[in-house]
Amino acid sequence: MRSPIAPNGPTFSQLVYGTWRVLDDAATATPQNLLARLHKCVELGITTIDTAEIYGLYRVEEFVGQALKLEPSLRDKLEIVTKFGIYVPCEFHPDRKTAFYNATAERIVKSAEKSLRLMGIDHIDLLLVHRPDWLTSADETAAGLNKLLKDGKIRSAGVSNYNVHQFDLLNSRMDQPLVTNQVEFHLLHMDPIYDGVLDQCQQHKFKPMAWSPLAGGRLMDPANEAGQRLRKAAESLSAKYNGATLDQLAYAWIMAHPSQPLPVIGTNKIDRLEAAAKAATIKLEREDWYALWTAAKGHGIP
Ligand SMILES: NC(=O)c1ccc[n+]([C@@H]2O[C@H](COP(=O)([O-])OP(=O)(O)OC[C@H]3O[C@@H](n4cnc5c(N)ncnc54)[C@H](OP(=O)(O)O)[C@@H]3O)[C@@H](O)[C@H]2O)c1
């Protein structure tokens, strides 16, 4: 199912395919293999792709570009989200000694232009500030984003890992409202429920994006204590939800929140993409959502 991420925002799929790990496994790190996964995503209705300047130590965007180059017409079937703003010591900058954030207007424009070039595309559907840059004013960051919007290089702008005050401040300086806040939200990390981030999404009527929906795989690790409790809970719910597995219930748990988060999934495996797509049809009942909350926490609600 596709829907606008915000009232005047781009239309995205309910699940988003994340590319953070696409270069991690030598066996799958070929443009042909990524192309096959992108095809599978489109077939499954997962048309929105998430990447970032820093992924793969500044190599993933180029890799995405190599996959798209194999079949240029695929680009028009996808919505591409990327992020800028994190700079760490790496082979491209051997003189850099300390990691830092930079969300100045000049940096934003340069980074977005680099993203366009590396991916071989003419616009970015959504550009996110990857993390708040504590040393840059909201006016300065907004100036860069507003310029890119005006020039048509990006279709919409948003943020990632912002708290509610940082979001409101930057939003107040934007010519076009920010369309999302991409945050860590899953059964092992529920902060956005308590810290106001998901309430703010409802208030402004935009949907959050939820990164690492399986806690980066920790949720599925048999050695993880909360994961063990969740596995048991999932086993007792499975029959009711058509044989659903823990990963599927974990995605459904995120999507059941009234702010309607878009899980950004990170598997490199086709069968796991198929399982994720099926999760989008699961509608968890209230008591079952709270049963998973309880299993994750190891205690009941206050
Ligand atoms: N905005 C931010 O600051 C931020 C931060 C982190 C991530 N992100 C975004 O979020 C995306 C997803 O993050 P993530 O990779 O940590 O997500 P995730 O979906 O929580 O974790 C994916 C990892 O879990 C493993 N896994 C183990 N069992 C699995 C199962 N049954 N189904 C699926 N995966 C399973 C996967 O391995 P296999 O490949 O072997 O399946 C993969 O290594 C990233 O690609 C990125 O786009 C954004």
The ligand as an ORCA input file, in Angstrom:
! r2SCAN-3c Opt
* xyz 0 1
  N      18.551      7.258     10.148
  C      19.445      6.567     10.815
  O      20.198      7.090     11.654
  C      19.550      5.091     10.546
  C      20.331      4.283     11.393
  C      20.392      2.910     11.111
  C      19.690      2.379     10.014
  N      18.966      3.212      9.211
  C      18.205      2.676      8.047
  O      17.458      1.553      8.479
  C      17.725      0.458      7.630
  C      17.532     -0.821      8.367
  O      18.433     -0.921      9.462
  P      18.929     -2.356      9.915
  O      19.662     -3.016      8.811
  O      19.601     -2.199     11.222
  O      17.484     -3.070     10.068
  P      16.950     -4.403     10.693
  O      15.918     -4.858      9.732
  O      16.585     -4.134     12.104
  O      18.186     -5.403     10.713
  C      18.636     -6.044      9.557
  C      19.691     -7.042      9.976
  O      19.039     -8.085     10.709
  C      19.411     -9.334     10.130
  N      18.335    -10.316     10.312
  C      18.404    -11.399     11.119
  N      17.277    -12.108     11.069
  C      16.458    -11.481     10.211
  C      15.136    -11.736      9.746
  N      14.425    -12.802     10.124
  N      14.584    -10.876      8.877
  C      15.274     -9.804      8.469
  N      16.540     -9.506      8.874
  C      17.122    -10.332      9.743
  C      19.694     -9.013      8.682
  O      20.565    -10.011      8.143
  P      20.313    -10.624      6.661
  O      20.768     -9.588      5.685
  O      21.197    -11.830      6.692
  O      18.874    -10.957      6.531
  C      20.384     -7.662      8.806
  O      21.753     -7.833      9.132
  C      19.156      0.722      7.139
  O      19.452      0.019      5.945
  C      19.115      2.198      6.924
  O      18.520      2.473      5.662
  C      18.876      4.546      9.464
*
